[in-house]
Every structure is written in C-alpha cells, then in structure tokens.
Amino acid sequence: MPSLSPPDLKETDMWGATLLDQMICRIEYRQSAYDGQFTPPHVGKTTIVYPAFYGVVDWQGITIDPARKLLFANASYLPFRIKLDHRTQLEKEGVLPKWTGAGNEPAAKGNALAISPDYGTPYVAYTNPWLNPLQIPCKGRYGAR
C-alpha cells in the first residue's frame, strides 16, 4: 500500500497567488525552524509542523471498496506553525489565567485556537495554520508521494 505521508517540505514548495505572497512564504520558511517531519517545537522561534495537527487522514478517515480493491482517503496537507514561549508574561497580562489543576481548565482569552495553554508545563504554544497574506496556504503541490 502506498504511503499517504507527504515528503518533507522544501523552500521551492512554497506557493502564492502572487509573487509577493510566495516570496513572503519563502522568507518565513527560511526564518522558521524545520528539519523535516517530527521537528520539535522551539522556545522563542517559530517551527513549521508538517504534516500538522489536522494532517493526512487524522480526522477524515478512509473508505474501502473491497470489490475493486480501492482505498479512498481525503488527505489534508496543511502545514502549521508553532512557537513555544514562557507562560509567565501571558499570566501577568491576564491573557492566560493561572490554573491550580482543580476543576475545569480555564481557556485563554482572545483567539483560543491560537493559544494552547499547555498547563503543567512552563510554556504556552502559539499555533496557527501557515497562511500567506492572502490567507492561502503557503504549501503548494499537495498530494502524497
């Protein structure tokens, strides 16, 4: 069975509807930490995550046609970017409530999807899909190997 896992990103994979947003994606690629799949998040530096949190067939599942011996998969190849930072500043500003571990975990204020509190660690993670200024994914050439 062929792998649905994508190859590692290269700078030439960066895409844009215009040359300007393609250039911005390539600059962000060079400025980010990325050593291929499973690159660990860095503290204070943006890291590219690919395949990402909603990637490949994590959520969509597959369908199998046993009569024709076909597998259908709706794969997603949207890269994300993540940045770890120390949580103390967000707690001082009131963006991230402190939590003792009792009761329900409090949510961060503002864009809750972009801030992952990572309670129990000294860090907070900022995560977002990697989009260019036109809000189009920076990654072009979708598909498996």
N, CA, C and O atoms as a GROMACS GRO file, in nm:
protein
  580
    1MET      N    1   0.084  -0.117   0.000
    1MET     CA    2   0.000   0.000   0.000
    1MET      C    3   0.090   0.125   0.000
    1MET      O    4   0.187   0.131   0.075
    2PRO      N    5   0.058   0.222  -0.082
    2PRO     CA    6   0.141   0.344  -0.083
    2PRO      C    7   0.122   0.425   0.043
    2PRO      O    8   0.016   0.420   0.107
    3SER      N    9   0.224   0.499   0.078
    3SER     CA   10   0.217   0.586   0.195
    3SER      C   11   0.142   0.713   0.161
    3SER      O   12   0.158   0.768   0.052
    4LEU      N   13   0.059   0.760   0.254
    4LEU     CA   14  -0.009   0.888   0.238
    4LEU      C   15   0.069   1.000   0.304
    4LEU      O   16   0.029   1.116   0.298
    5SER      N   17   0.181   0.965   0.367
    5SER     CA   18   0.264   1.064   0.433
    5SER      C   19   0.336   1.148   0.328
    5SER      O   20   0.394   1.092   0.234
    6PRO      N   21   0.334   1.280   0.341
    6PRO     CA   22   0.397   1.364   0.239
    6PRO      C   23   0.548   1.369   0.256
    6PRO      O   24   0.600   1.343   0.365
    7PRO      N   25   0.619   1.402   0.148
    7PRO     CA   26   0.763   1.424   0.163
    7PRO      C   27   0.790   1.551   0.243
    7PRO      O   28   0.701   1.636   0.257
    8ASP      N   29   0.910   1.564   0.295
    8ASP     CA   30   0.946   1.685   0.369
    8ASP      C   31   0.932   1.809   0.281
    8ASP      O   32   0.946   1.802   0.159
    9LEU      N   33   0.903   1.921   0.345
    9LEU     CA   34   0.891   2.048   0.272
    9LEU      C   35   1.026   2.096   0.223
    9LEU      O   36   1.130   2.071   0.285
   10LYS      N   37   1.022   2.167   0.111
   10LYS     CA   38   1.139   2.237   0.060
   10LYS      C   39   1.097   2.381   0.032
   10LYS      O   40   0.979   2.410   0.016
   11GLU      N   41   1.194   2.470   0.028
   11GLU     CA   42   1.161   2.611   0.002
   11GLU      C   43   1.088   2.625  -0.132
   11GLU      O   44   1.001   2.712  -0.145
   12THR      N   45   1.121   2.544  -0.229
   12THR     CA   46   1.056   2.552  -0.361
   12THR      C   47   0.911   2.505  -0.358
   12THR      O   48   0.839   2.526  -0.456
   13ASP      N   49   0.867   2.443  -0.250
   13ASP     CA   50   0.726   2.403  -0.236
   13ASP      C   51   0.638   2.521  -0.197
   13ASP      O   52   0.515   2.511  -0.205
   14MET      N   53   0.698   2.632  -0.153
   14MET     CA   54   0.618   2.745  -0.108
   14MET      C   55   0.547   2.807  -0.226
   14MET      O   56   0.605   2.826  -0.333
   15TRP      N   57   0.420   2.839  -0.204
   15TRP     CA   58   0.332   2.883  -0.312
   15TRP      C   59   0.269   3.015  -0.277
   15TRP      O   60   0.261   3.052  -0.160
   16GLY      N   61   0.223   3.085  -0.376
   16GLY     CA   62   0.148   3.208  -0.356
   16GLY      C   63   0.069   3.241  -0.481
   16GLY      O   64   0.108   3.206  -0.592
   17ALA      N   65  -0.043   3.308  -0.462
   17ALA     CA   66  -0.123   3.351  -0.576
   17ALA      C   67  -0.051   3.462  -0.652
   17ALA      O   68  -0.074   3.482  -0.771
   18THR      N   69   0.037   3.535  -0.582
   18THR     CA   70   0.120   3.637  -0.645
   18THR      C   71   0.265   3.610  -0.607
   18THR      O   72   0.292   3.535  -0.514
   19LEU      N   73   0.356   3.671  -0.679
   19LEU     CA   74   0.498   3.654  -0.647
   19LEU      C   75   0.531   3.710  -0.509
   19LEU      O   76   0.619   3.658  -0.441
   20LEU      N   77   0.461   3.816  -0.469
   20LEU     CA   78   0.488   3.877  -0.339
   20LEU      C   79   0.452   3.783  -0.225
   20LEU      O   80   0.534   3.765  -0.134
   21ASP      N   81   0.333   3.723  -0.226
   21ASP     CA   82   0.300   3.634  -0.114
   21ASP      C   83   0.380   3.504  -0.121
   21ASP      O   84   0.404   3.443  -0.017
   22GLN      N   85   0.422   3.460  -0.239
   22GLN     CA   86   0.512   3.346  -0.248
   22GLN      C   87   0.646   3.380  -0.183
   22GLN      O   88   0.703   3.298  -0.110
   23MET      N   89   0.697   3.499  -0.210
   23MET     CA   90   0.823   3.543  -0.151
   23MET      C   91   0.812   3.549   0.001
   23MET      O   92   0.904   3.508   0.072
   24ILE      N   93   0.701   3.601   0.053
   24ILE     CA   94   0.682   3.609   0.198
   24ILE      C   95   0.682   3.469   0.259
   24ILE      O   96   0.742   3.448   0.364
   25CYS      N   97   0.616   3.373   0.194
   25CYS     CA   98   0.617   3.235   0.244
   25CYS      C   99   0.758   3.176   0.244
   25CYS      O  100   0.795   3.105   0.337
   26ARG      N  101   0.835   3.205   0.141
   26ARG     CA  102   0.972   3.154   0.135
   26ARG      C  103   1.061   3.218   0.242
   26ARG      O  104   1.147   3.152   0.301
   27ILE      N  105   1.038   3.346   0.268
   27ILE     CA  106   1.113   3.413   0.375
   27ILE      C  107   1.076   3.351   0.510
   27ILE      O  108   1.164   3.322   0.591
   28GLU      N  109   0.947   3.329   0.534
   28GLU     CA  110   0.904   3.266   0.659
   28GLU      C  111   0.959   3.124   0.671
   28GLU      O  112   0.994   3.080   0.781
   29TYR      N  113   0.968   3.052   0.559
   29TYR     CA  114   1.027   2.918   0.560
   29TYR      C  115   1.172   2.925   0.608
   29TYR      O  116   1.214   2.846   0.694
   30ARG      N  117   1.248   3.018   0.553
   30ARG     CA  118   1.390   3.031   0.592
   30ARG      C  119   1.407   3.077   0.736
   30ARG      O  120   1.504   3.040   0.801
   31GLN      N  121   1.313   3.158   0.787
   31GLN     CA  122   1.323   3.210   0.924
   31GLN      C  123   1.274   3.109   1.028
   31GLN      O  124   1.301   3.127   1.147
   32SER      N  125   1.205   3.005   0.985
   32SER     CA  126   1.147   2.908   1.079
   32SER      C  127   1.240   2.791   1.101
   32SER      O  128   1.326   2.760   1.018
   33ALA      N  129   1.222   2.726   1.215
   33ALA     CA  130   1.293   2.601   1.240
   33ALA      C  131   1.219   2.490   1.166
   33ALA      O  132   1.098   2.475   1.182
   34TYR      N  133   1.290   2.413   1.087
   34TYR     CA  134   1.230   2.299   1.018
   34TYR      C  135   1.341   2.206   0.971
   34TYR      O  136   1.424   2.242   0.887
   35ASP      N  137   1.341   2.087   1.028
   35ASP     CA  138   1.439   1.984   0.992
   35ASP      C  139   1.368   1.860   0.941
   35ASP      O  140   1.418   1.749   0.958
   36GLY      N  141   1.252   1.878   0.880
   36GLY     CA  142   1.174   1.766   0.831
   36GLY      C  143   1.068   1.727   0.932
   36GLY      O  144   1.047   1.794   1.033
   37GLN      N  145   1.000   1.616   0.902
   37GLN     CA  146   0.894   1.569   0.990
   37GLN      C  147   0.950   1.546   1.130
   37GLN      O  148   1.066   1.507   1.148
   38PHE      N  149   0.867   1.569   1.227
   38PHE     CA  150   0.899   1.549   1.368
   38PHE      C  151   0.999   1.650   1.422
   38PHE      O  152   1.065   1.623   1.522
   39THR      N  153   1.012   1.768   1.359
   39THR     CA  154   1.094   1.874   1.414
   39THR      C  155   1.028   1.921   1.544
   39THR      O  156   0.912   1.961   1.542
   40PRO      N  157   1.098   1.916   1.656
   40PRO     CA  158   1.035   1.957   1.782
   40PRO      C  159   1.014   2.108   1.786
   40PRO      O  160   1.093   2.183   1.728
   41PRO      N  161   0.909   2.154   1.854
   41PRO     CA  162   0.888   2.298   1.868
   41PRO      C  163   1.004   2.362   1.943
   41PRO      O  164   1.061   2.302   2.034
   42HIS      N  165   1.038   2.483   1.904
   42HIS     CA  166   1.146   2.558   1.965
   42HIS      C  167   1.089   2.667   2.055
   42HIS      O  168   0.982   2.722   2.027
   43VAL      N  169   1.160   2.698   2.162
   43VAL     CA  170   1.120   2.807   2.250
   43VAL      C  171   1.169   2.938   2.189
   43VAL      O  172   1.288   2.954   2.161
   44GLY      N  173   1.076   3.031   2.168
   44GLY     CA  174   1.111   3.162   2.116
   44GLY      C  175   1.133   3.169   1.966
   44GLY      O  176   1.163   3.277   1.915
   45LYS      N  177   1.120   3.058   1.894
   45LYS     CA  178   1.138   3.059   1.749
   45LYS      C  179   1.025   2.979   1.685
   45LYS      O  180   0.988   2.872   1.734
   46THR      N  181   0.972   3.030   1.578
   46THR     CA  182   0.863   2.961   1.509
   46THR      C  183   0.915   2.834   1.443
   46THR      O  184   1.021   2.834   1.380
   47THR      N  185   0.838   2.727   1.457
   47THR     CA  186   0.872   2.597   1.399
   47THR      C  187   0.761   2.557   1.303
   47THR      O  188   0.642   2.572   1.335
   48ILE      N  189   0.798   2.506   1.187
   48ILE     CA  190   0.700   2.454   1.091
   48ILE      C  191   0.666   2.311   1.130
   48ILE      O  192   0.756   2.230   1.155
   49VAL      N  193   0.536   2.280   1.136
   49VAL     CA  194   0.489   2.146   1.168
   49VAL      C  195   0.422   2.091   1.042
   49VAL      O  196   0.320   2.144   0.997
   50TYR      N  197   0.480   1.984   0.986
   50TYR     CA  198   0.426   1.926   0.863
   50TYR      C  199   0.465   1.780   0.853
   50TYR      O  200   0.584   1.751   0.857
   51PRO      N  201   0.372   1.686   0.840
   51PRO     CA  202   0.229   1.709   0.844
   51PRO      C  203   0.187   1.759   0.981
   51PRO      O  204   0.251   1.731   1.082
   52ALA      N  205   0.078   1.833   0.981
   52ALA     CA  206   0.040   1.905   1.102
   52ALA      C  207  -0.070   1.835   1.179
   52ALA      O  208  -0.101   1.718   1.155
   53PHE      N  209  -0.126   1.908   1.273
   53PHE     CA  210  -0.222   1.855   1.370
   53PHE      C  211  -0.349   1.801   1.305
   53PHE      O  212  -0.408   1.706   1.357
   54TYR      N  213  -0.392   1.859   1.196
   54TYR     CA  214  -0.512   1.812   1.127
   54TYR      C  215  -0.473   1.745   0.997
   54TYR      O  216  -0.549   1.750   0.899
   55GLY      N  217  -0.357   1.683   0.994
   55GLY     CA  218  -0.300   1.640   0.867
   55GLY      C  219  -0.324   1.497   0.827
   55GLY      O  220  -0.369   1.413   0.905
   56VAL      N  221  -0.292   1.473   0.703
   56VAL     CA  222  -0.303   1.347   0.633
   56VAL      C  223  -0.445   1.295   0.650
   56VAL      O  224  -0.538   1.358   0.600
   57VAL      N  225  -0.468   1.183   0.719
   57VAL     CA  226  -0.604   1.131   0.734
   57VAL      C  227  -0.646   1.121   0.880
   57VAL      O  228  -0.727   1.035   0.915
   58ASP      N  229  -0.593   1.207   0.965
   58ASP     CA  230  -0.624   1.203   1.108
   58ASP      C  231  -0.773   1.208   1.136
   58ASP      O  232  -0.824   1.127   1.213
   59TRP      N  233  -0.843   1.302   1.075
   59TRP     CA  234  -0.982   1.328   1.110
   59TRP      C  235  -1.081   1.271   1.009
   59TRP      O  236  -1.191   1.232   1.046
   60GLN      N  237  -1.044   1.268   0.884
   60GLN     CA  238  -1.141   1.232   0.782
   60GLN      C  239  -1.165   1.082   0.768
   60GLN      O  240  -1.274   1.042   0.728
   61GLY      N  241  -1.069   1.000   0.801
   61GLY     CA  242  -1.084   0.857   0.786
   61GLY      C  243  -1.071   0.813   0.642
   61GLY      O  244  -1.033   0.891   0.555
   62ILE      N  245  -1.103   0.687   0.618
   62ILE     CA  246  -1.091   0.631   0.484
   62ILE      C  247  -1.216   0.550   0.451
   62ILE      O  248  -1.295   0.517   0.539
   63THR      N  249  -1.232   0.521   0.325
   63THR     CA  250  -1.336   0.432   0.276
   63THR      C  251  -1.270   0.328   0.188
   63THR      O  252  -1.179   0.359   0.111
   64ILE      N  253  -1.315   0.204   0.201
   64ILE     CA  254  -1.256   0.095   0.123
   64ILE      C  255  -1.364   0.032   0.035
   64ILE      O  256  -1.475   0.005   0.080
   65ASP      N  257  -1.328   0.010  -0.091
   65ASP     CA  258  -1.413  -0.064  -0.184
   65ASP      C  259  -1.348  -0.200  -0.202
   65ASP      O  260  -1.256  -0.215  -0.283
   66PRO      N  261  -1.396  -0.303  -0.126
   66PRO     CA  262  -1.329  -0.433  -0.132
   66PRO      C  263  -1.345  -0.503  -0.268
   66PRO      O  264  -1.258  -0.580  -0.307
   67ALA      N  265  -1.454  -0.477  -0.338
   67ALA     CA  266  -1.476  -0.542  -0.467
   67ALA      C  267  -1.370  -0.498  -0.569
   67ALA      O  268  -1.318  -0.580  -0.644
   68ARG      N  269  -1.341  -0.369  -0.571
   68ARG     CA  270  -1.241  -0.318  -0.667
   68ARG      C  271  -1.104  -0.300  -0.604
   68ARG      O  272  -1.009  -0.258  -0.669
   69LYS      N  273  -1.094  -0.334  -0.475
   69LYS     CA  274  -0.967  -0.323  -0.401
   69LYS      C  275  -0.910  -0.182  -0.409
   69LYS      O  276  -0.793  -0.162  -0.444
   70LEU      N  277  -0.997  -0.084  -0.375
   70LEU     CA  278  -0.958   0.056  -0.376
   70LEU      C  279  -0.973   0.115  -0.236
   70LEU      O  280  -1.064   0.078  -0.162
   71LEU      N  281  -0.885   0.206  -0.202
   71LEU     CA  282  -0.892   0.280  -0.078
   71LEU      C  283  -0.907   0.427  -0.115
   71LEU      O  284  -0.830   0.480  -0.196
   72PHE      N  285  -1.007   0.493  -0.056
   72PHE     CA  286  -1.030   0.635  -0.079
   72PHE      C  287  -0.999   0.710   0.050
   72PHE      O  288  -1.053   0.679   0.156
   73ALA      N  289  -0.912   0.809   0.039
   73ALA     CA  290  -0.874   0.887   0.157
   73ALA      C  291  -0.879   1.034   0.123
   73ALA      O  292  -0.827   1.077   0.020
   74ASN      N  293  -0.943   1.111   0.210
   74ASN     CA  294  -0.945   1.255   0.197
   74ASN      C  295  -0.831   1.309   0.282
   74ASN      O  296  -0.847   1.327   0.403
   75ALA      N  297  -0.718   1.334   0.220
   75ALA     CA  298  -0.598   1.374   0.295
   75ALA      C  299  -0.584   1.526   0.299
   75ALA      O  300  -0.620   1.596   0.205
   76SER      N  301  -0.530   1.574   0.411
   76SER     CA  302  -0.507   1.717   0.429
   76SER      C  303  -0.357   1.740   0.449
   76SER      O  304  -0.295   1.674   0.532
   77TYR      N  305  -0.302   1.831   0.374
   77TYR     CA  306  -0.158   1.860   0.382
   77TYR      C  307  -0.133   2.007   0.414
   77TYR      O  308  -0.050   2.071   0.349
   78LEU      N  309  -0.203   2.059   0.513
   78LEU     CA  310  -0.189   2.198   0.552
   78LEU      C  311  -0.083   2.212   0.662
   78LEU      O  312  -0.104   2.161   0.772
   79PRO      N  313   0.029   2.278   0.634
   79PRO     CA  314   0.129   2.298   0.738
   79PRO      C  315   0.080   2.397   0.844
   79PRO      O  316   0.002   2.487   0.815
   80PHE      N  317   0.126   2.379   0.965
   80PHE     CA  318   0.102   2.473   1.075
   80PHE      C  319   0.236   2.530   1.118
   80PHE      O  320   0.342   2.478   1.083
   81ARG      N  321   0.228   2.636   1.193
   81ARG     CA  322   0.348   2.691   1.256
   81ARG      C  323   0.319   2.700   1.405
   81ARG      O  324   0.209   2.737   1.447
   82ILE      N  325   0.419   2.666   1.485
   82ILE     CA  326   0.405   2.667   1.630
   82ILE      C  327   0.524   2.740   1.690
   82ILE      O  328   0.636   2.732   1.639
   83LYS      N  329   0.498   2.810   1.798
   83LYS     CA  330   0.605   2.878   1.871
   83LYS      C  331   0.580   2.860   2.020
   83LYS      O  332   0.473   2.895   2.070
   84LEU      N  333   0.677   2.806   2.089
   84LEU     CA  334   0.668   2.793   2.235
   84LEU      C  335   0.724   2.919   2.299
   84LEU      O  336   0.823   2.976   2.252
   85ASP      N  337   0.660   2.962   2.406
   85ASP     CA  338   0.708   3.077   2.481
   85ASP      C  339   0.683   3.052   2.629
   85ASP      O  340   0.601   2.967   2.664
   86HIS      N  341   0.752   3.124   2.713
   86HIS     CA  342   0.732   3.110   2.857
   86HIS      C  343   0.597   3.171   2.894
   86HIS      O  344   0.561   3.278   2.845
   87ARG      N  345   0.524   3.106   2.980
   87ARG     CA  346   0.387   3.144   3.012
   87ARG      C  347   0.375   3.262   3.107
   87ARG      O  348   0.268   3.321   3.118
   88THR      N  349   0.482   3.298   3.176
   88THR     CA  350   0.471   3.399   3.282
   88THR      C  351   0.420   3.533   3.232
   88THR      O  352   0.338   3.596   3.299
   89GLN      N  353   0.465   3.578   3.115
   89GLN     CA  354   0.422   3.708   3.065
   89GLN      C  355   0.272   3.708   3.034
   89GLN      O  356   0.204   3.806   3.065
   90LEU      N  357   0.220   3.602   2.974
   90LEU     CA  358   0.077   3.595   2.944
   90LEU      C  359  -0.006   3.590   3.072
   90LEU      O  360  -0.117   3.644   3.076
   91GLU      N  361   0.047   3.525   3.174
   91GLU     CA  362  -0.025   3.522   3.301
   91GLU      C  363  -0.027   3.660   3.366
   91GLU      O  364  -0.128   3.701   3.422
   92LYS      N  365   0.085   3.733   3.358
   92LYS     CA  366   0.091   3.869   3.413
   92LYS      C  367  -0.007   3.962   3.342
   92LYS      O  368  -0.070   4.046   3.406
   93GLU      N  369  -0.020   3.947   3.210
   93GLU     CA  370  -0.109   4.032   3.130
   93GLU      C  371  -0.256   3.992   3.144
   93GLU      O  372  -0.344   4.066   3.101
   94GLY      N  373  -0.283   3.876   3.205
   94GLY     CA  374  -0.420   3.830   3.222
   94GLY      C  375  -0.478   3.758   3.101
   94GLY      O  376  -0.596   3.723   3.102
   95VAL      N  377  -0.398   3.737   2.998
   95VAL     CA  378  -0.444   3.666   2.879
   95VAL      C  379  -0.464   3.518   2.910
   95VAL      O  380  -0.556   3.454   2.859
   96LEU      N  381  -0.377   3.466   2.994
   96LEU     CA  382  -0.384   3.325   3.031
   96LEU      C  383  -0.405   3.314   3.182
   96LEU      O  384  -0.315   3.346   3.260
   97PRO      N  385  -0.524   3.270   3.224
   97PRO     CA  386  -0.548   3.256   3.368
   97PRO      C  387  -0.458   3.148   3.428
   97PRO      O  388  -0.427   3.048   3.363
   98LYS      N  389  -0.416   3.169   3.552
   98LYS     CA  390  -0.341   3.064   3.622
   98LYS      C  391  -0.439   2.953   3.659
   98LYS      O  392  -0.558   2.977   3.678
   99TRP      N  393  -0.387   2.832   3.668
   99TRP     CA  394  -0.472   2.718   3.699
   99TRP      C  395  -0.400   2.627   3.798
   99TRP      O  396  -0.284   2.591   3.777
  100THR      N  397  -0.468   2.591   3.904
  100THR     CA  398  -0.409   2.506   4.008
  100THR      C  399  -0.423   2.358   3.977
  100THR      O  400  -0.363   2.274   4.044
  101GLY      N  401  -0.500   2.325   3.877
  101GLY     CA  402  -0.526   2.186   3.843
  101GLY      C  403  -0.659   2.137   3.897
  101GLY      O  404  -0.700   2.025   3.868
  102ALA      N  405  -0.726   2.220   3.975
  102ALA     CA  406  -0.857   2.183   4.030
  102ALA      C  407  -0.968   2.235   3.939
  102ALA      O  408  -0.960   2.347   3.890
  103GLY      N  409  -1.069   2.154   3.917
  103GLY     CA  410  -1.181   2.197   3.833
  103GLY      C  411  -1.146   2.195   3.686
  103GLY      O  412  -1.047   2.135   3.645
  104ASN      N  413  -1.229   2.262   3.606
  104ASN     CA  414  -1.206   2.265   3.463
  104ASN      C  415  -1.093   2.360   3.427
  104ASN      O  416  -1.075   2.464   3.490
  105GLU      N  417  -1.018   2.323   3.327
  105GLU     CA  418  -0.907   2.404   3.278
  105GLU      C  419  -0.961   2.533   3.218
  105GLU      O  420  -1.048   2.528   3.131
  106PRO      N  421  -0.912   2.650   3.262
  106PRO     CA  422  -0.962   2.776   3.206
  106PRO      C  423  -0.908   2.799   3.065
  106PRO      O  424  -0.796   2.760   3.033
  107ALA      N  425  -0.988   2.863   2.982
  107ALA     CA  426  -0.948   2.893   2.845
  107ALA      C  427  -0.871   3.024   2.840
  107ALA      O  428  -0.891   3.113   2.924
  108ALA      N  429  -0.784   3.036   2.743
  108ALA     CA  430  -0.713   3.161   2.720
  108ALA      C  431  -0.810   3.263   2.661
  108ALA      O  432  -0.905   3.227   2.592
  109LYS      N  433  -0.784   3.390   2.690
  109LYS     CA  434  -0.868   3.497   2.634
  109LYS      C  435  -0.819   3.529   2.494
  109LYS      O  436  -0.701   3.512   2.464
  110GLY      N  437  -0.909   3.576   2.409
  110GLY     CA  438  -0.870   3.611   2.272
  110GLY      C  439  -0.889   3.492   2.181
  110GLY      O  440  -0.986   3.418   2.195
  111ASN      N  441  -0.798   3.474   2.088
  111ASN     CA  442  -0.807   3.365   1.991
  111ASN      C  443  -0.766   3.235   2.058
  111ASN      O  444  -0.648   3.199   2.059
  112ALA      N  445  -0.863   3.165   2.113
  112ALA     CA  446  -0.835   3.044   2.192
  112ALA      C  447  -0.771   2.934   2.108
  112ALA      O  448  -0.696   2.852   2.162
  113LEU      N  449  -0.798   2.929   1.979
  113LEU     CA  450  -0.736   2.826   1.896
  113LEU      C  451  -0.587   2.854   1.873
  113LEU      O  452  -0.510   2.760   1.853
  114ALA      N  453  -0.548   2.980   1.878
  114ALA     CA  454  -0.408   3.015   1.853
  114ALA      C  455  -0.321   2.995   1.976
  114ALA      O  456  -0.200   2.979   1.963
  115ILE      N  457  -0.380   2.997   2.096
  115ILE     CA  458  -0.302   2.983   2.220
  115ILE      C  459  -0.337   2.850   2.286
  115ILE      O  460  -0.451   2.826   2.324
  116SER      N  461  -0.238   2.766   2.298
  116SER     CA  462  -0.255   2.640   2.369
  116SER      C  463  -0.185   2.655   2.504
  116SER      O  464  -0.063   2.667   2.509
  117PRO      N  465  -0.262   2.654   2.615
  117PRO     CA  466  -0.202   2.686   2.744
  117PRO      C  467  -0.100   2.585   2.794
  117PRO      O  468  -0.012   2.622   2.873
  118ASP      N  469  -0.106   2.460   2.753
  118ASP     CA  470  -0.012   2.357   2.796
  118ASP      C  471   0.010   2.359   2.947
  118ASP      O  472   0.123   2.359   2.996
  119TYR      N  473  -0.102   2.360   3.021
  119TYR     CA  474  -0.094   2.361   3.167
  119TYR      C  475  -0.012   2.242   3.216
  119TYR      O  476  -0.017   2.134   3.157
  120GLY      N  477   0.061   2.262   3.322
  120GLY     CA  478   0.150   2.160   3.376
  120GLY      C  479   0.292   2.173   3.322
  120GLY      O  480   0.383   2.101   3.364
  121THR      N  481   0.311   2.266   3.229
  121THR     CA  482   0.445   2.295   3.176
  121THR      C  483   0.472   2.444   3.196
  121THR      O  484   0.378   2.520   3.220
  122PRO      N  485   0.596   2.487   3.186
  122PRO     CA  486   0.624   2.631   3.197
  122PRO      C  487   0.604   2.707   3.066
  122PRO      O  488   0.644   2.823   3.054
  123TYR      N  489   0.541   2.642   2.966
  123TYR     CA  490   0.530   2.701   2.833
  123TYR      C  491   0.385   2.719   2.789
  123TYR      O  492   0.292   2.657   2.842
  124VAL      N  493   0.371   2.805   2.690
  124VAL     CA  494   0.246   2.821   2.617
  124VAL      C  495   0.284   2.806   2.470
  124VAL      O  496   0.393   2.845   2.428
  125ALA      N  497   0.193   2.748   2.392
  125ALA     CA  498   0.221   2.728   2.250
  125ALA      C  499   0.126   2.812   2.166
  125ALA      O  500   0.005   2.810   2.188
  126TYR      N  501   0.182   2.886   2.072
  126TYR     CA  502   0.102   2.959   1.974
  126TYR      C  503   0.099   2.874   1.847
  126TYR      O  504   0.204   2.842   1.791
  127THR      N  505  -0.019   2.837   1.803
  127THR     CA  506  -0.031   2.754   1.684
  127THR      C  507  -0.130   2.816   1.587
  127THR      O  508  -0.235   2.866   1.626
  128ASN      N  509  -0.094   2.811   1.460
  128ASN     CA  510  -0.180   2.863   1.354
  128ASN      C  511  -0.151   2.789   1.225
  128ASN      O  512  -0.038   2.744   1.202
  129PRO      N  513  -0.252   2.776   1.138
  129PRO     CA  514  -0.222   2.725   1.005
  129PRO      C  515  -0.129   2.823   0.934
  129PRO      O  516  -0.138   2.944   0.955
  130TRP      N  517  -0.041   2.772   0.853
  130TRP     CA  518   0.056   2.857   0.786
  130TRP      C  519  -0.005   2.911   0.657
  130TRP      O  520  -0.010   2.843   0.555
  131LEU      N  521  -0.052   3.036   0.665
  131LEU     CA  522  -0.118   3.101   0.554
  131LEU      C  523  -0.038   3.223   0.510
  131LEU      O  524   0.030   3.287   0.590
  132ASN      N  525  -0.047   3.255   0.381
  132ASN     CA  526   0.021   3.375   0.331
  132ASN      C  527  -0.067   3.497   0.357
  132ASN      O  528  -0.177   3.483   0.410
  133PRO      N  529  -0.022   3.617   0.320
  133PRO     CA  530  -0.100   3.738   0.348
  133PRO      C  531  -0.241   3.738   0.287
  133PRO      O  532  -0.328   3.810   0.334
  134LEU      N  533  -0.262   3.659   0.183
  134LEU     CA  534  -0.395   3.649   0.121
  134LEU      C  535  -0.480   3.540   0.187
  134LEU      O  536  -0.590   3.509   0.140
  135GLN      N  537  -0.429   3.482   0.297
  135GLN     CA  538  -0.496   3.376   0.372
  135GLN      C  539  -0.508   3.247   0.290
  135GLN      O  540  -0.606   3.173   0.304
  136ILE      N  541  -0.410   3.221   0.208
  136ILE     CA  542  -0.400   3.099   0.128
  136ILE      C  543  -0.283   3.019   0.185
  136ILE      O  544  -0.180   3.079   0.218
  137PRO      N  545  -0.294   2.886   0.196
  137PRO     CA  546  -0.182   2.807   0.250
  137PRO      C  547  -0.052   2.832   0.173
  137PRO      O  548  -0.052   2.843   0.050
  138CYS      N  549   0.057   2.841   0.248
  138CYS     CA  550   0.189   2.862   0.186
  138CYS      C  551   0.238   2.738   0.111
  138CYS      O  552   0.325   2.749   0.025
  139LYS      N  553   0.183   2.624   0.142
  139LYS     CA  554   0.230   2.500   0.080
  139LYS      C  555   0.154   2.475  -0.048
  139LYS      O  556   0.030   2.472  -0.049
  140GLY      N  557   0.226   2.457  -0.156
  140GLY     CA  558   0.166   2.418  -0.284
  140GLY      C  559   0.197   2.271  -0.310
  140GLY      O  560   0.252   2.202  -0.224
  141ARG      N  561   0.163   2.224  -0.426
  141ARG     CA  562   0.193   2.086  -0.468
  141ARG      C  563   0.143   1.984  -0.367
  141ARG      O  564   0.222   1.908  -0.310
  142TYR      N  565   0.013   1.981  -0.345
  142TYR     CA  566  -0.045   1.888  -0.249
  142TYR      C  567  -0.048   1.748  -0.305
  142TYR      O  568  -0.054   1.729  -0.427
  143GLY      N  569  -0.042   1.652  -0.217
  143GLY     CA  570  -0.056   1.512  -0.257
  143GLY      C  571   0.055   1.429  -0.198
  143GLY      O  572   0.158   1.480  -0.153
  144ALA      N  573   0.032   1.299  -0.198
  144ALA     CA  574   0.129   1.205  -0.144
  144ALA      C  575   0.236   1.175  -0.248
  144ALA      O  576   0.227   1.216  -0.364
  145ARG      N  577   0.337   1.103  -0.204
  145ARG     CA  578   0.447   1.068  -0.294
  145ARG      C  579   0.399   0.985  -0.408
  145ARG      O  580   0.478   0.946  -0.494
   0.00000   0.00000   0.00000
